[in-house]
Amino acid sequence: MKIKLLLSIFIVIWIGLLVRVFHLSVQSNDYYENLSENNSIKTEFSAPVRGEILDRSLEPIAINELGFKIALAPHLTKGKDISRLDGEIAYLTSMIPTLDGDKIRKVYKMQDSYYNHAFIDVVDFIPHETIIPLYSLMNLRETIKISPSPKRLYPYGAIASHLIGYVSKANQKEIDEDPSLQLLGSVGKNGIEKYYNNYLQGVAGERRIKVNAHNIEIEEIGRSATQENHNLVLNIDMKLQNFITQAFEKRSGAIIVMDIHGAIYAAGSYPEYDLNTFVSGISSTEWNRLMSSVDAPFTNKIINGLYPPGSTIKTGMGLIYVTSDILNEYNTIQCSGSMKLGNRSFRCWKSTGHGTVNLSTAVVHSCDDYFYKGSLQVGIDRMSAGMMRMGLGKKTGVDLPNEFIGTVPSRTWKREKYNKPWYQGETLNTAIGQGNFLVTPLQMAEFTGLMATGLLPVPHVAKTIGNNPYTPVPLDVLTKAEKEKLPIIQRAMRGVCNDAGGTAKGFVSTRFPIAGKTGTAQTTGIAQGNQQRQSEHSMDYLKRSHAWFTTYGPADNPQFIVTVMVEHGGHGGEATGGIVSSIYNKLDDLGYIKK
């Protein structure tokens, strides 16, 4: 019995061994053949050169500075001779004294391991003129590898910084999302550089080679070329861009200059910052200085600055009023300087009142009382729905990342955000662009384009992507009745800049008539007990109103939109009229105005 048991165990063991041998030799053949192939076939990747960014005249805005990177062989700290790494670092610093030996050592040790057989990048960029005299000598050392490594350069420094954005070293999260960044090293972090990053960075090339057990190349099996130099041409004119920066001087705020089709010729968010600072890494001192600035230089105010629009929305609001089947352009009100609602007084900006006012005169003189009283008849539902349809409270669709949507107040919005009911006083505040109403400067430029042409333009920075023009189609958003009544608004906007009593009349000095709307958006409420509105210039800076002036021109043949918003600038026309006028005259000088 024992013999049979031992024999059975022996047979089972041998059957198990035979099955295992069969599995390894036959069934797993493909697996181990692929594993062997992977061990003997090596793929080398070559990084593409990032495409350049050019202005509409093909003037370079973002280019690549020619240079090289330095890598050291792996395992210089392993084995008996542990001083090899120190020797190589000493050699590098003797050849290029500006290198930081401690930094090189730290970078190397972070990446060196038994499992890494690739050269380790220890210096990201050395200028071309520095490395060329040393290249032949340094390249003779088997432990040093010198490779081309262009660095992004922004010739205009801080000019148009929020539009262009910048390229900087990719972080681990970005590498996890796009493994090709492990090779490329850097990625677009903001602005156009980020929005069009995949296009600009191109596609890496591949080279497949066969190597032996000692990692020595035996033969090349195949290769694919890099897809690179994907240049991007913008609508921006850097001459005009330089001009608007100078015109804005040391103010904080935003400017947008775009044609009626949405092509952005210049735009600035102020203050700006030098893009080149971020390519190689910014110092903590400079970072803290910028972050603590009250003027928020890192905020792209063009698309991320949210401000009450003030009276600038009265043009669209008036159009909603006179096409509501409740009011028309002939209805008048008596403006005495304030309106009582419950226990509150809602003031007009002109304390003595405007007298008898209709739609046209309400826009020209920016009468608040007209819009207060009209709002109670038309109602917040029509008002907020119309403003949303006209492009406010939603993204413009501009080709820049992380655009904000702003806020058009409504019953639904307040219920969802605060779970509270709507009050009539909020309707009055909404009618004059105050309260919770918030817009971006770009939304206001788009909105002005709608008033100028009857079509809502889609703002865009890119002019051509590759060989393909980028021309998004404007949106047809107005009702039939609104299109019929739009000329009333257009004549009133012309009057704002050209008629006696127009809120911008005394501040505009263009070579041809323009049309527009001023706005003075309060940042601080006025106490009910104050009988007299305090002068803007007597207020503390941060309590002053934001100054708006959004325009199109020429008035009788609209071609361009110019929108200016000065933070805490005070009265809209006074703070912005000179800037707007100089921009239109510059457009004329550059040959963009067709008369």
C-alpha positions in Angstrom: 0.0 0.0 0.0 2.8 2.4 0.9 4.6 1.6 -2.4 1.4 2.4 -4.4 1.0 5.7 -2.5 4.7 6.7 -3.2 4.3 5.6 -6.8 1.2 7.7 -7.2 2.9 10.8 -5.7 5.9 10.3 -8.0 3.6 10.0 -11.1 1.6 13.2 -10.1 4.9 15.2 -9.7 6.2 14.1 -13.0 2.9 14.9 -14.8 3.0 18.4 -13.2 6.6 18.9 -14.4 5.7 17.7 -17.9 2.7 20.1 -18.0 4.9 23.0 -16.8 7.6 22.2 -19.5 4.9 22.1 -22.2 3.5 25.5 -21.0 7.0 27.1 -21.0 8.2 25.7 -24.3 5.0 25.8 -26.4 2.2 27.9 -24.9 4.4 30.7 -23.6 6.6 30.9 -26.6 5.0 34.0 -27.9 5.2 35.8 -24.6 8.9 35.1 -24.1 9.6 35.8 -27.7 8.1 39.3 -27.3 10.0 39.8 -24.1 13.2 38.9 -25.8 12.3 41.3 -28.7 11.7 44.1 -26.2 15.1 43.4 -24.5 16.9 43.5 -27.8 15.0 46.3 -29.7 15.4 49.8 -28.3 13.4 52.9 -29.3 15.0 56.3 -29.1 12.8 59.4 -29.3 13.8 62.8 -30.7 12.0 65.9 -29.4 10.4 68.2 -32.0 11.2 71.9 -32.0 8.2 73.9 -30.7 6.5 76.0 -33.3 6.9 79.8 -33.2 4.2 82.3 -32.6 4.0 85.2 -35.0 1.9 88.4 -35.3 -0.2 89.2 -38.3 2.9 90.7 -40.1 4.9 87.6 -39.3 6.9 89.4 -36.6 8.1 86.8 -34.1 6.3 86.9 -30.7 7.6 83.6 -29.3 10.7 81.9 -30.7 13.2 79.2 -29.8 16.7 80.2 -28.6 19.3 77.8 -29.9 21.2 76.0 -27.1 22.2 72.6 -25.7 21.5 70.4 -22.7 24.1 68.3 -20.9 23.6 64.7 -19.6 25.8 62.4 -17.6 26.1 58.6 -17.9 24.2 56.6 -15.3 25.7 54.7 -12.3 28.6 57.1 -11.7 28.0 56.7 -8.0 27.8 52.9 -8.1 30.7 50.3 -7.7 34.1 50.8 -6.3 34.9 54.2 -7.7 32.3 56.4 -6.0 34.1 59.6 -6.8 33.4 59.4 -10.5 30.4 61.7 -10.2 32.4 64.3 -8.3 35.1 64.1 -11.0 32.6 64.7 -13.8 31.0 67.6 -12.0 34.4 69.2 -11.4 35.2 68.8 -15.1 31.9 70.4 -16.1 32.3 73.4 -13.8 35.9 73.9 -14.9 34.8 74.1 -18.5 31.7 76.2 -17.8 32.2 78.1 -14.5 28.7 79.4 -14.4 27.3 75.9 -13.7 26.1 75.1 -10.2 27.9 71.9 -9.1 25.7 71.3 -6.1 22.6 71.6 -8.2 24.0 69.1 -10.8 24.8 66.6 -8.0 21.3 66.9 -6.6 19.6 66.5 -9.9 21.8 63.5 -10.8 21.3 61.6 -7.6 17.5 62.0 -7.8 17.4 60.2 -11.1 20.2 57.7 -10.8 19.3 54.0 -10.0 20.2 50.5 -10.9 17.1 50.4 -13.2 18.0 53.5 -15.2 20.4 52.8 -18.0 19.8 56.1 -19.9 21.9 59.3 -19.6 20.6 61.7 -17.0 19.9 65.3 -17.9 21.7 67.6 -15.4 21.8 70.9 -17.2 18.7 71.9 -19.2 20.1 74.8 -21.2 23.4 76.2 -22.2 23.5 79.0 -24.8 24.8 78.1 -28.3 27.7 80.6 -28.1 28.9 79.1 -24.8 28.9 75.4 -25.8 30.2 75.6 -29.4 33.9 76.4 -28.5 33.8 73.5 -26.0 31.7 71.0 -27.8 34.4 68.9 -29.5 36.5 68.5 -26.4 33.6 67.7 -24.0 32.0 65.3 -26.5 35.1 63.1 -26.4 34.2 62.0 -22.9 32.1 58.9 -22.8 30.3 60.0 -19.6 29.0 63.2 -21.1 26.3 63.6 -23.7 25.5 67.0 -25.3 22.2 67.3 -27.2 20.3 70.2 -28.8 17.9 71.9 -26.4 16.1 75.0 -27.6 14.6 77.4 -25.0 11.5 79.5 -25.4 12.3 83.2 -25.8 9.8 86.1 -25.8 11.4 89.0 -27.6 8.7 91.5 -26.3 9.1 90.5 -22.7 6.0 91.7 -20.8 4.0 93.0 -23.9 0.8 91.0 -24.4 1.9 88.6 -21.7 -1.6 87.5 -20.8 -2.5 86.7 -24.4 0.7 84.9 -25.3 1.2 82.9 -22.1 4.4 81.1 -21.5 6.2 77.7 -21.6 7.7 76.2 -18.5 8.9 72.8 -17.1 6.1 70.2 -17.1 5.1 69.0 -13.6 4.3 65.3 -12.8 0.5 65.7 -13.2 1.0 67.1 -16.7 3.4 64.3 -17.6 0.9 61.7 -16.4 -1.7 63.2 -18.6 0.6 63.5 -21.6 3.6 61.0 -21.4 5.3 62.8 -24.3 6.1 65.6 -21.9 8.7 63.3 -20.3 10.7 63.8 -23.5 9.7 67.4 -24.3 10.3 68.6 -20.8 8.2 71.8 -21.1 4.6 72.7 -21.8 2.4 75.7 -22.4 1.2 77.0 -19.1 -1.1 79.9 -20.0 -2.6 81.9 -22.9 -2.0 80.9 -26.5 0.9 78.7 -25.5 -1.5 76.6 -23.4 -4.6 76.7 -25.6 -2.6 75.6 -28.8 0.0 73.5 -26.9 -0.7 70.2 -28.7 -0.4 71.9 -32.1 2.7 74.0 -31.2 4.7 71.2 -29.6 4.5 68.9 -32.6 5.0 65.1 -32.6 8.2 63.3 -31.4 10.3 61.3 -33.9 11.2 57.7 -33.3 14.3 55.6 -34.1 14.2 51.8 -33.5 17.5 50.1 -33.1 18.7 46.6 -32.2 21.1 46.3 -29.3 23.1 43.5 -27.7 23.3 42.5 -24.1 25.8 45.3 -23.4 23.4 47.9 -24.8 25.6 48.4 -27.8 23.8 49.3 -31.1 23.9 46.6 -33.7 21.7 48.0 -36.5 18.9 50.5 -37.1 15.5 48.9 -37.9 13.4 52.0 -38.7 12.7 55.6 -38.0 10.0 58.2 -38.2 10.7 61.9 -38.5 9.6 64.5 -36.0 6.6 66.7 -36.9 7.7 70.1 -35.8 7.9 73.8 -36.5 4.1 74.1 -36.3 4.1 77.9 -36.5 1.0 79.8 -35.4 0.1 83.2 -36.8 -2.0 85.5 -34.7 -4.3 88.4 -35.5 -2.3 90.5 -33.1 -0.4 93.5 -34.5 2.6 94.1 -32.2 2.9 97.7 -33.3 -0.6 98.3 -32.1 0.0 96.1 -29.0 3.0 98.2 -28.0 0.9 101.3 -28.5 -2.0 100.3 -26.3 0.5 99.4 -23.5 2.0 102.8 -23.7 -1.4 104.5 -23.8 -2.5 102.6 -20.7 0.6 103.8 -18.8 0.6 102.7 -15.2 -3.2 102.1 -14.9 -4.7 98.7 -14.0 -7.4 97.2 -16.1 -7.9 95.9 -19.6 -8.1 96.9 -23.3 -9.5 95.0 -26.2 -9.2 96.1 -29.9 -10.9 93.7 -32.3 -12.6 94.0 -35.7 -16.3 93.5 -36.0 -15.8 89.9 -37.1 -14.0 89.1 -33.8 -10.4 89.1 -34.8 -8.4 90.5 -31.9 -5.7 93.0 -33.2 -4.5 93.9 -29.7 -5.5 93.2 -26.1 -3.9 93.9 -22.8 -4.5 93.0 -19.2 -2.6 95.4 -16.9 -0.2 95.3 -15.2 1.7 92.8 -17.2 4.7 90.6 -16.3 7.9 89.4 -18.2 7.2 86.0 -19.7 10.9 85.2 -19.9 11.0 85.1 -16.1 9.0 81.9 -16.1 10.8 79.9 -18.8 13.7 78.8 -16.5 11.9 79.3 -13.2 11.0 82.4 -11.2 12.6 83.3 -7.9 10.5 83.1 -4.7 11.2 86.8 -4.1 9.8 87.8 -7.5 6.9 85.4 -7.2 5.9 86.8 -3.8 6.1 90.3 -5.1 3.8 89.6 -8.0 1.4 87.6 -5.9 1.0 90.2 -3.2 0.4 93.1 -5.7 -3.0 94.7 -5.2 -3.3 95.1 -9.0 -3.2 91.3 -9.6 -0.7 91.1 -12.4 -1.2 87.3 -12.8 -5.0 87.6 -13.5 -5.8 87.7 -17.2 -8.4 90.5 -16.8 -9.4 90.2 -20.4 -11.2 86.9 -19.7 -10.9 86.3 -16.0 -11.5 89.8 -14.6 -15.2 90.1 -13.4 -16.6 93.6 -13.0 -20.0 95.2 -12.8 -20.7 96.5 -16.3 -22.5 99.6 -15.1 -24.2 101.7 -17.8 -22.5 99.9 -20.7 -25.3 97.4 -20.8 -28.0 100.0 -21.2 -27.8 99.7 -25.0 -28.8 96.1 -24.9 -31.2 96.6 -22.0 -32.9 99.4 -23.9 -33.3 97.1 -27.0 -35.0 94.5 -24.8 -37.3 97.2 -23.3 -38.6 98.6 -26.7 -39.2 95.1 -28.2 -41.1 93.7 -25.1 -44.6 94.7 -26.4 -44.8 96.7 -23.1 -42.6 99.7 -24.0 -41.6 101.4 -27.2 -39.0 104.0 -28.2 -41.5 106.9 -27.8 -42.4 106.2 -24.1 -41.0 108.8 -21.8 -40.4 109.1 -18.1 -39.8 112.1 -15.8 -36.3 111.9 -14.2 -36.1 113.9 -11.0 -32.8 112.5 -9.8 -34.1 109.6 -7.7 -36.8 107.0 -7.5 -38.5 105.7 -4.4 -39.1 102.0 -4.0 -40.3 100.8 -0.6 -38.0 102.5 2.0 -35.1 103.0 -0.4 -34.2 105.7 -2.8 -32.6 104.6 -6.1 -30.5 107.6 -7.4 -29.8 108.7 -10.9 -26.2 109.7 -11.4 -27.4 113.2 -12.1 -28.8 114.4 -8.8 -30.9 117.2 -10.3 -32.5 114.7 -12.8 -32.7 114.6 -16.6 -36.3 115.8 -17.0 -38.3 114.2 -19.8 -36.4 111.2 -21.2 -37.1 108.5 -23.9 -34.9 105.6 -24.9 -32.5 107.6 -27.1 -31.9 110.4 -24.6 -31.7 107.8 -21.8 -28.8 106.2 -23.6 -27.1 109.4 -24.7 -27.3 110.9 -21.2 -27.1 107.6 -19.4 -30.2 108.3 -17.3 -30.5 105.7 -14.6 -34.1 106.6 -13.8 -35.3 105.6 -17.2 -33.9 102.1 -16.8 -35.1 101.8 -13.2 -38.7 102.5 -14.2 -38.6 100.5 -17.4 -37.3 97.4 -15.5 -40.3 97.3 -13.3 -42.6 97.1 -16.3 -40.5 94.7 -18.4 -39.5 92.5 -15.5 -36.3 90.6 -14.6 -37.2 87.5 -16.5 -37.2 89.2 -19.9 -34.2 91.3 -18.9 -31.9 88.4 -17.8 -33.0 86.1 -20.7 -32.3 88.9 -23.2 -28.8 89.7 -21.7 -27.9 86.0 -21.8 -29.0 85.7 -25.4 -26.8 88.7 -26.2 -23.7 86.9 -25.0 -23.4 87.9 -21.3 -23.3 85.3 -18.6 -21.6 82.8 -20.9 -18.3 82.1 -22.5 -17.4 84.1 -25.7 -15.6 81.1 -27.2 -12.3 82.9 -27.5 -9.3 80.7 -28.1 -7.7 81.3 -24.6 -7.9 78.8 -21.7 -10.0 79.1 -18.6 -12.4 81.8 -19.7 -14.9 82.9 -17.0 -18.6 83.2 -17.7 -19.6 86.1 -15.4 -23.1 86.5 -13.9 -26.4 87.8 -15.3 -28.6 87.9 -12.2 -32.0 86.2 -12.4 -34.6 84.5 -10.2 -33.2 81.1 -11.1 -29.6 82.1 -10.5 -30.4 83.5 -7.0 -32.4 80.5 -6.0 -29.7 78.1 -7.1 -26.9 80.1 -5.5 -28.4 81.4 -2.3 -31.8 79.7 -2.0 -33.5 83.1 -1.5 -36.3 84.9 -3.3 -35.9 87.7 -5.8 -36.6 91.3 -4.8 -37.7 94.3 -7.0 -34.7 96.3 -5.8 -32.5 93.7 -7.4 -34.3 94.2 -10.7 -33.5 98.0 -10.6 -29.8 97.3 -9.8 -29.6 94.8 -12.7 -31.1 97.3 -15.1 -28.1 99.6 -14.7 -25.4 96.9 -14.6 -24.9 96.9 -10.8 -25.7 94.5 -8.0 -24.6 91.0 -8.8 -24.2 91.7 -12.5 -20.6 90.7 -13.6 -18.9 90.7 -17.0 -15.5 90.3 -18.4 -14.0 93.0 -20.6 -14.0 90.6 -23.6 -17.7 89.9 -23.1 -18.4 93.6 -23.2 -16.3 93.9 -26.4 -18.3 91.1 -27.9 -21.6 92.7 -26.7 -20.6 96.0 -28.4 -19.9 94.1 -31.6 -23.5 92.9 -31.5 -24.7 96.5 -31.1 -22.6 97.6 -34.0 -23.6 95.0 -36.6 -26.5 92.9 -35.3 -24.4 89.8 -35.2 -22.5 88.4 -32.1 -18.8 88.0 -33.1 -16.7 85.1 -31.7 -13.5 86.7 -30.5 -10.4 84.9 -31.7 -6.6 85.5 -31.3 -5.4 83.0 -33.9 -5.4 84.1 -37.6 -4.1 80.9 -39.3 -3.4 77.5 -37.8 -0.9 75.8 -40.2 -2.2 76.8 -43.6 -5.8 77.1 -42.5 -7.4 80.5 -41.8 -9.3 80.6 -38.5 -12.5 82.5 -39.0 -15.3 81.5 -36.6 -18.8 82.5 -37.8 -20.6 85.3 -35.9 -23.8 84.3 -34.2 -27.3 85.5 -35.2 -28.9 86.0 -31.8 -31.3 89.0 -32.1 -35.0 88.6 -32.7 -36.6 90.1 -35.8 -38.0 93.0 -33.7 -34.6 93.7 -32.1 -33.0 93.9 -35.5 -35.6 96.4 -36.7 -35.1 98.6 -33.6 -31.3 98.3 -33.5 -30.7 101.5 -35.6 -32.3 103.5 -32.7 -29.6 102.1 -30.3 -26.9 102.8 -32.9 -27.9 106.4 -33.3 -28.0 106.8 -29.6 -24.5 105.3 -29.2 -23.3 107.8 -31.8 -24.9 110.5 -29.7 -23.0 109.4 -26.6 -19.7 110.4 -28.3 -20.9 113.3 -30.5 -24.0 115.0 -29.3 -24.2 117.8 -26.7 -24.7 116.3 -23.3 -23.4 112.9 -24.5 -21.5 111.3 -21.6 -18.4 110.9 -23.7 -18.7 114.1 -25.8 -16.1 116.1 -24.0 -13.5 113.3 -23.9 -13.4 112.0 -27.5 -11.0 113.4 -30.0 -11.0 110.9 -32.9 -10.4 111.9 -36.6 -13.8 110.4 -37.5 -17.1 109.9 -35.6 -17.3 106.9 -33.3 -20.2 105.4 -31.3 -20.1 103.9 -27.8 -21.3 103.8 -24.3 -19.6 104.9 -21.1 -20.0 103.2 -17.7 -19.1 104.0 -14.2 -19.4 100.8 -12.2 -19.6 101.3 -8.5 -17.5 99.1 -6.2 -18.8 100.7 -3.0 -22.5 101.3 -2.1 -23.7 104.8 -1.2 -25.5 105.0 2.2 -29.1 106.0 2.0 -28.5 108.9 4.4 -26.0 110.5 2.0 -27.9 113.2 0.0 -24.9 114.0 -2.2 -22.8 111.5 -4.2 -19.2 111.7 -3.2 -16.7 112.8 -5.8 -14.8 109.8 -7.2 -11.4 111.6 -6.9 -12.0 112.2 -3.2 -12.5 108.5 -2.5 -9.8 106.0 -1.5 -8.4 104.3 -4.6 -10.0 100.9 -3.9 -13.4 102.5 -3.3 -13.5 104.4 -6.6 -15.7 103.1 -9.4 -14.4 101.1 -12.4 -14.4 103.2 -15.5 -15.8 101.7 -18.8 -15.9 103.0 -22.3 -16.9 100.5 -25.0 -17.1 101.7 -28.6 -17.2 100.9 -32.3 -16.0 103.0 -35.2 -16.3 104.6 -37.5 -19.9 105.2 -36.3 -21.4 105.1 -39.8 -19.3 102.2 -41.1 -18.4 99.9 -38.2 -15.0 98.2 -38.6 -13.4 98.0 -35.1 -14.5 97.6 -31.5 -12.4 99.3 -28.8 -13.3 98.5 -25.2 -11.4 100.0 -22.3 -11.9 99.3 -18.6 -9.8 101.2 -16.0 -10.0 99.7 -12.5 -11.0 102.3 -9.9 -10.7 104.9 -12.7 -13.7 106.9 -11.6 -16.0 108.4 -14.3 -16.1 106.2 -17.5 -15.6 108.9 -20.2 -13.1 111.0 -18.3 -10.8 108.1 -17.4 -11.0 106.3 -20.8 -11.9 108.8 -23.5 -8.3 109.8 -24.3 -7.1 106.2 -24.4 -9.9 105.2 -26.8 -9.4 108.2 -29.0 -5.7 107.5 -29.4 -6.3 103.9 -30.3 -8.7 104.8 -33.1 -6.2 107.3 -34.4 -3.5 104.7 -34.3 -5.7 102.3 -36.2 -6.0 105.0 -38.8 -2.2 105.6 -38.9 -1.7 101.9 -39.4 -4.0 101.8 -42.4 -6.7 99.7 -40.8 -9.6 102.1 -41.1 -11.2 102.1 -44.5 -13.1 105.4 -45.1 
